[in-house]
Amino acid sequence: MFYSITRRVVEFWAWLGGALLIFVSAMTAVSVLGRSLLASPVLGDFEITELCCAMAIFMFFPLAQWHNEHTIVDIFTQNTSPLFKRICRKVGEFILLITALVLLWRMTLGALELKQAGEVTMILGLPRYLSFPSILISLFLLSIVLLLQLLGLASKGSARDL
């Protein structure tokens, strides 16, 4: 049950990240057309692109991990046994879990500091911490996926790994 709910949440989260990128693409097209045809670009398009892309990148991490589709450099393991590859995958999952948890902790503190400092973007005056909630949720979801994988309760890995 928890497995199924987590999978759905992770997939939905990635769809939201995709929607953000579609929005950024459309806004960029409108801005470029406005700049070249009307000499009137979208105000703050660079700031919006920066915030949305940061959010979207992190929003794809949990789904990529769910399907074991992160970039893998397998030059040293391509001729090894499936057991050795599985051990390497588990070690990698553990290291990534620790990394995700440390990032979650430090980025939470960073977001709180940015909020307290009242930092805003130059043109639109958007709070700099605006992208942090989705990034923190993404890191939390990534941690859950990694924990499920370490416990053997999530995806079994892609066929090319075996």
ZIRA-V67389 format. One record per residue. N is the residue number from 1. RES is the residue in three letters. PHI is phi in whole degrees, -180 to 180 (none if undefined). NEAR is the number of other C-alpha atoms within 10 Angstrom. Layout:
n->N res->RES phi->PHI near->NEAR
n->N res->RES phi->PHI near->NEAR
This chain:
n->1 res->MET phi->none near->6
n->2 res->PHE phi->-62 near->9
n->3 res->TYR phi->-58 near->13
n->4 res->SER phi->-65 near->10
n->5 res->ILE phi->-65 near->10
n->6 res->THR phi->-61 near->18
n->7 res->ARG phi->-60 near->19
n->8 res->ARG phi->-65 near->13
n->9 res->VAL phi->-64 near->14
n->10 res->VAL phi->-63 near->25
n->11 res->GLU phi->-66 near->18
n->12 res->PHE phi->-61 near->14
n->13 res->TRP phi->-61 near->23
n->14 res->ALA phi->-67 near->22
n->15 res->TRP phi->-61 near->16
n->16 res->LEU phi->-63 near->16
n->17 res->GLY phi->-62 near->22
n->18 res->GLY phi->-64 near->17
n->19 res->ALA phi->-63 near->14
n->20 res->LEU phi->-61 near->20
n->21 res->LEU phi->-68 near->18
n->22 res->ILE phi->-64 near->12
n->23 res->PHE phi->-59 near->15
n->24 res->VAL phi->-63 near->20
n->25 res->SER phi->-63 near->13
n->26 res->ALA phi->-65 near->12
n->27 res->MET phi->-63 near->17
n->28 res->THR phi->-64 near->18
n->29 res->ALA phi->-62 near->14
n->30 res->VAL phi->-63 near->16
n->31 res->SER phi->-66 near->21
n->32 res->VAL phi->-65 near->17
n->33 res->LEU phi->-64 near->15
n->34 res->GLY phi->-63 near->14
n->35 res->ARG phi->-68 near->13
n->36 res->SER phi->-83 near->11
n->37 res->LEU phi->-95 near->10
n->38 res->LEU phi->-117 near->10
n->39 res->ALA phi->55 near->10
n->40 res->SER phi->-142 near->13
n->41 res->PRO phi->-73 near->18
n->42 res->VAL phi->-69 near->16
n->43 res->LEU phi->-64 near->11
n->44 res->GLY phi->75 near->16
n->45 res->ASP phi->-60 near->17
n->46 res->PHE phi->-68 near->14
n->47 res->GLU phi->-66 near->17
n->48 res->ILE phi->-64 near->19
n->49 res->THR phi->-62 near->18
n->50 res->GLU phi->-60 near->13
n->51 res->LEU phi->-64 near->19
n->52 res->CYS phi->-68 near->20
n->53 res->CYS phi->-68 near->18
n->54 res->ALA phi->-60 near->16
n->55 res->MET phi->-65 near->23
n->56 res->ALA phi->-63 near->23
n->57 res->ILE phi->-56 near->16
n->58 res->PHE phi->-68 near->19
n->59 res->MET phi->-68 near->29
n->60 res->PHE phi->-86 near->20
n->61 res->PHE phi->-56 near->21
n->62 res->PRO phi->-61 near->27
n->63 res->LEU phi->-69 near->24
n->64 res->ALA phi->-60 near->17
n->65 res->GLN phi->-69 near->20
n->66 res->TRP phi->-56 near->24
n->67 res->HIS phi->-96 near->14
n->68 res->ASN phi->51 near->19
n->69 res->GLU phi->-112 near->12
n->70 res->HIS phi->-70 near->11
n->71 res->THR phi->-64 near->7
n->72 res->ILE phi->-123 near->9
n->73 res->VAL phi->-97 near->8
n->74 res->ASP phi->-108 near->11
n->75 res->ILE phi->-62 near->7
n->76 res->PHE phi->-89 near->7
n->77 res->THR phi->-114 near->13
n->78 res->GLN phi->-63 near->12
n->79 res->ASN phi->-108 near->9
n->80 res->THR phi->-102 near->11
n->81 res->SER phi->-74 near->11
n->82 res->PRO phi->-58 near->13
n->83 res->LEU phi->-63 near->10
n->84 res->PHE phi->-63 near->12
n->85 res->LYS phi->-65 near->17
n->86 res->ARG phi->-66 near->15
n->87 res->ILE phi->-63 near->11
n->88 res->CYS phi->-61 near->13
n->89 res->ARG phi->-63 near->18
n->90 res->LYS phi->-65 near->17
n->91 res->VAL phi->-62 near->13
n->92 res->GLY phi->-62 near->14
n->93 res->GLU phi->-63 near->20
n->94 res->PHE phi->-65 near->17
n->95 res->ILE phi->-63 near->12
n->96 res->LEU phi->-66 near->16
n->97 res->LEU phi->-62 near->21
n->98 res->ILE phi->-61 near->14
n->99 res->THR phi->-62 near->14
n->100 res->ALA phi->-63 near->21
n->101 res->LEU phi->-67 near->16
n->102 res->VAL phi->-66 near->13
n->103 res->LEU phi->-62 near->17
n->104 res->LEU phi->-59 near->19
n->105 res->TRP phi->-64 near->14
n->106 res->ARG phi->-70 near->13
n->107 res->MET phi->-72 near->18
n->108 res->THR phi->-64 near->17
n->109 res->LEU phi->-64 near->12
n->110 res->GLY phi->-63 near->15
n->111 res->ALA phi->-64 near->18
n->112 res->LEU phi->-64 near->14
n->113 res->GLU phi->-65 near->13
n->114 res->LEU phi->-62 near->17
n->115 res->LYS phi->-65 near->15
n->116 res->GLN phi->-64 near->10
n->117 res->ALA phi->-74 near->11
n->118 res->GLY phi->72 near->12
n->119 res->GLU phi->-66 near->14
n->120 res->VAL phi->-133 near->15
n->121 res->THR phi->-72 near->14
n->122 res->MET phi->-67 near->11
n->123 res->ILE phi->-90 near->11
n->124 res->LEU phi->-88 near->12
n->125 res->GLY phi->72 near->11
n->126 res->LEU phi->-75 near->16
n->127 res->PRO phi->-60 near->15
n->128 res->ARG phi->-66 near->18
n->129 res->TYR phi->-83 near->21
n->130 res->LEU phi->-57 near->16
n->131 res->SER phi->-83 near->17
n->132 res->PHE phi->-65 near->19
n->133 res->PRO phi->-56 near->14
n->134 res->SER phi->-69 near->18
n->135 res->ILE phi->-66 near->22
n->136 res->LEU phi->-67 near->23
n->137 res->ILE phi->-62 near->16
n->138 res->SER phi->-62 near->26
n->139 res->LEU phi->-66 near->25
n->140 res->PHE phi->-64 near->19
n->141 res->LEU phi->-63 near->22
n->142 res->LEU phi->-60 near->26
n->143 res->SER phi->-63 near->23
n->144 res->ILE phi->-64 near->20
n->145 res->VAL phi->-61 near->28
n->146 res->LEU phi->-64 near->26
n->147 res->LEU phi->-63 near->16
n->148 res->LEU phi->-61 near->17
n->149 res->GLN phi->-67 near->21
n->150 res->LEU phi->-63 near->17
n->151 res->LEU phi->-83 near->10
n->152 res->GLY phi->77 near->11
n->153 res->LEU phi->-104 near->13
n->154 res->ALA phi->-115 near->19
n->155 res->SER phi->-51 near->15
n->156 res->LYS phi->-90 near->14
n->157 res->GLY phi->100 near->16
n->158 res->SER phi->-79 near->11
n->159 res->ALA phi->-61 near->7
n->160 res->ARG phi->-70 near->5
n->161 res->ASP phi->-80 near->16
n->162 res->LEU phi->-98 near->14
